Amino acid sequence: MVKLPWFDTGALDPYENMAVDEALFLEKLPAIRFYSWSEPSYSIGYFQSTHDCVFDHPLVRRITGGGTVMHGEDLTYSIVLNLKTFSFLDSIKQSYFWIHQGILEALRGLGMPIEIFSDPTYENGQFCFQSPFPGDLVLGKFKVAGGAQRRRGGFLLHQGSIQLNQLPIERPVLIKVILEGLARIFKLDLQEGFDILSKIKGRAEVLKSKYESKEWRYKF
C-alpha cells in the first residue's frame, strides 16, 4: 500500500486554485486535492487561444491541456503522483484511463450506469463538456467527468472536473466514494493531510500573481 494524503480546500478564487495545484506539482508533493470555486469561473487549457473569445466570468489558464471548462457547479480535484511509484502509468493515456477507472467504479457503486467514452469519431470543441473525449466518463449522452494532465521531472499532475449538476450525489458523498475508488485502483492508504497547504504556502502565493496576470491568461 502506498501512503498518500488527501485534503479538501473548499472554495478558493480561480487564481488561488491553479496556484495551489501547480505548487503541489513543482514541490513534488504527491497528494489528492478536492476543491471548488468562490465564483463561477472558466479555466482554459495551456495551449488554448483566447483570440476573439468573450468570457462572462473570471478566466484562468491551466498548466494542463484540454479545453474550456465552466466551473461553479462541479467538483474539481487534482492528483499529483510520483511516476516511479506507479510504473504502469507509462503514458498520459494510461494515467488518464486508470484515474477515470477509479472514479467509474466509485460511481457505479452508487448505482450510476457510468461508461468510459471510446468513440474515435468524436468532435472536439472549444468547451470541454460540449463533447466527450475518448477516456472521459459519460452518463448516457452526457459527459460527466473529464480531465487534463501535465508531466515533468518524473511527476504527474492530473486536474479533473466532475459535473455535479449531472449527478444526484452530495459533494461529501462523492468525495468519499472517489477516494475509495482511487484507493482500490492504485492500492493507496489514504490519510487526511491538511498540513500540506502550509508546506506550499509561499510558492502558491508567488504563483497566484502569475495566474492573475493578463500576460499568462491571454498568452495565446
Buried (B, 14 or more C-beta within 10 A) or exposed (E): EBEBBBBBBEEBBBBBBBBBBBBBBBBEBBBBBBBBBBEEBBBBBBEBEBEEEEEEEBBBBBBBBBBBBBBBEBBBBBBBBBBEEBEEBEEBEEBBBBBBBBBBBBBBEEEBEBBBBEEEEEEEEEEBBEBBBBBBBBBEEEBBBBBBBBBEEEBBBBBBBBBBEBBEBEBEEBBEBBBBBBBBBBEBEBEEBEEBBEBBEEBBEEBBEBBBEEEBBBEE
